[in-house]
Amino acid sequence: MEPLDPHLLTSINSPEDLRKLSRNELPQVCHELRDFIIDSVSHNPGHFGASLGVVELTVALHYVYKTPYDQLVWDVGHQAYGHKILTGRRDLFHTNRKMGGISGFPRRYESEYDAFGVGHSSTSISAALGMAEASKLKNENRKVVAIIGDGAMTGGMAFEGLNNAGFLKSDILVILNDNNMAIDPNVGGMSQYLLSITRSQTYNRLKDEVWEGLGKLRGLGPLARRAVQKMEGALKSLLLHQSNLFEGLNFRYFGPVDGHDVLQLTSVLADLREIKGPKLLHVITKKGKGFPEAEINQTKFHAPGKFDKLTGKIYSCGCELEKAPKFQNVFGETIVELAEMNEKIVGITPAMPSGCSLNIMMQKMPHRAFDVGIAEQHAVTFAAGLATQGMIPFCNIYSTFMQRAYDQVIHDVALQNLHVVFCIDRGGLVGEDGATHHGVFDLAYMRTLPNMVVAAPMDEPELRNMMYTAQLEGYGPFSIRYPRGCGTTVNWRNPFEKIEPGTSRQLSEGSDLAILTIGKPGVFAQRAVKKLLREGLTVAHFDMRFVKPLDEVRLHHIFREFPKIITIEEGTVTGGFGSAVAEFKSAYNYSSQLKIMGIPDRFIEHGTIEQLYKECGLDAESIFREALIMAGR
């Protein structure tokens, strides 16, 4: 046999090129693809472990299926680095997650191979079902595959899709990439159910024989096919001591199979491609496969930042040098302090314990902290149930993911005026994750709700004090949003103080102009105010702290004293803090000139935080220039 070309990956500019290779060359492609991802992500940070875990699956899918005519839907999207590299973006991959470069997630505008835009989780089955039904309506023979993994099967929408696909008997393949991980280890009944399948030694001894019978189904008549299918179902029920959940939903279940054996995967997928109807292939993978440190520390290497590809050492983000904590860690430490003071407090997170730092409470008070899986809707109504019994749930959900539970926030919490504290992490721009992950709508959508307090701290002591205030008796729904990343205050662990909702604070005196800020942009405004002072302009700066209720006493004073006012927020200009101030101005017939600064009414793509602040006009220099214009300079 001739030796294999050691540089196969460089010859693959499309899946069509991949399909020209022989099957025995595919392991070499996998090796090169994995090395390429390790090399790229080590110096250009992104999601790491998930894409390493599906290298063989990615190669097998593009080898067997006729993409882009056949359509692949990745869920969650950060599994798709290998997919991007094999579909014509290898030479662009150095721009991954950089401003003006390719996205870290599949995007329809970016490539015909990206069948569906995916940044959040649990959407693939519903989307793939829609594509499959469209194919049937158009009399096409298009195959559709949903690849769902990294905990996405714990989301309720995945079950909704499975239920409907089974009912419609659609020609769809769902690949369950089972690595028992989201960002943190998977939790819940589904995780335990899948574990029981993979650990059944009797079942695994016989599944190859069952599989062999299924592979011959194409050559059997209808009666014989039904007989083999019934035998298969009976075997699985007997050996697993329970009925198969997926088959109960009308899905043919296949597996589990080794997700790192590319040759077996191509054979299995080739068989499944010819079997009609809803099918589920259970694939076992290891997150971080091929990079020892990522296999061992799967949570740490989910998105590790820059690291040494030889030693696995992760480089510091710089926060530690400044000794300023991340806002998430201030939340994590503070909720433990408050829970020690107040036995009613519990913590809830939908699959983000390390991301939001609730893992601190989970370690110290495991019976009072809950990871509910990727299930934001359930998290909110679970919190509501706890609140009806006198508990005080701190429900921590990223701003972009809170959108998925908006109905529950309205109907189950706000309508019943329940004492649930929403700690909304990653409020504002989040950088390289881009449009799917920016948390720019929460100020607007939360302030529309009756009974809801809407707060945003400018710094770490304010976050602590807002959390302290929120757990006091007498409040209903209380939302506190704070940004991603490090703060500015080194000595942040101060004694708790109540901040009365609807009260602001004045940070600087001035007579030429008033600047009203909410949340983190107050830091940039402070810098601009100092620069304006050197230009001979005195600016009164107010940290408003609450979008709802507004500090109306302060606002009356500001509108009476200042003919020119700027509002600044790290949220959409449509319906947010600035809109609330404009409504106040209109209600009381004030004539002051008002400028609203915030996130423009469009989706913001990826880039560094600094680049995006500048693009949106929220950095100190942009605020400085806008103030000069406002002042007639």
Summary of the structure (lengths in Angstrom):
residues: 633
radius of gyration: 26.8
end to end distance: 77.9
largest distance: 90.4
contacts: 2246
relative contact order: 0.08
helix: 46%
strand: 15%
